[in-house]
Amino acid sequence: MKKLQILKKGFLDVMPLTIPVIPFGIIYGVIAIEIGLSPIVAFCMSFIIFAGSSQIAFAQLFSAGASPLVMISSVAVINSRHFLYGAVLSQYLNKLNYFWKILLGYLMTDQAFSVSLSYFKKNYKKKNAHFHMLGSGFTLWFLWQLSTLAGIILGNIVPEQLGLTFAIPLTFLSLIISELRKKDHLIVIAVSGLASLALYDFPFKIYIIVSAFLALGVSYILISKFKKF
């Protein structure tokens, strides 16, 4: 299969998963402007970080007055799942040169990883299979930049009195709502939430990181001792 055909397939495979990307990007752009970020900073975050949940978390921490250390480390923790993605994909992409590895690593998102991994499993012998991830990843990147820009423009129009910052916690709730049906996941969520409340007065908003590591510790115990998850 030619490179262009594989690229097009990556585009088509990821398109159904892009439906929530556009409103998510718009919400981020509006919120970024509402909490005081300049349009240039808000857009550069989408270009540099390129991770919706991390950008929302950064915006929330910024508005809460968190220290740069906490903001940067929180973004790093949220994006740490990409190490796992990279480890899984390495078996299919390890023969590529550094340029391709860096480019695909930058374009890798949850959606691109999902559809391209399925393609790699079925077409691992194809020489140009990596063009599938170029297609899926670039599609997500392009739509995210456009939606962020739209949100930034709307952020200068939407009245501040609407208080759209409420969308930040709602966005994260929507990410975990499906996990509320699982007892073991409920335990981890409860530990994280209670730890955040108990440690809320810690300096530099460090409670965010501490509660996350406590929750990770509990999840490790559940996995190793009780074979949960």
C-alpha positions, 0 to 999 in steps of 0.5 A: 500500500502506498504512503498516501493511501496509508496516510489517508487510512489513518485520517479516516480511522481516527475521524470518528474519535475526533467528535469530542475533540472540537468542543473540548478545544473550544472549552479550553480556549475560552477558559484560558482567556477567562482566567487571564492567559493571553491569546498567544500563551493560550495558543502556544500551550496547545502547540507545545503541550498538545494534550487536552487534559494537561492543558485544562489542568494547567489552566486550573492550577494557574487560576488557583495560584499554584507554583510553577513546579506544581504546574509543570510536575502535574502536567508531567504526571498526567502525560506520563501515560505516554511512556506506556504508549511508547513502550507498546508502540516501540515494537512496531516503530523501533526501526524508524530514525530519530526524526520519525520517532520524535515526530510521531511521539509529538503527534501521539494522542490517546485516539491516535494510539488506539486506532494506529495500534490496531492498524499496526497489529494487522499490518506490522509487516508493511514497510510504511505502516508508520504513515498511518500514525502520521495521518491519525496524529496530524488529524488530531493535532490540526483539529485541536489547534483550530478548536483552540483558536476558535475558543480563544476568539470566543473567549474575548467575546463570551461575557466573564459573568458566565463563569465558564471555569465550571467546565473544568471540573465537569470535564474531568468528571466526564473522564472518570464517570464510567469508572464509578461502576467499578468497586476497585476504581471507586476505592482509588478515586475515594482515596485521591479525593479524601487525600486532596481534602485532608492535604488541601492546606499544604503549601504550593498546592502540593496536595495535588501531586501527593494525593495522586501518588497516594492513589497510585500506591493504593492501585498498586496494592489492589493490582499486586495483592488482589489482582484487580483492574 
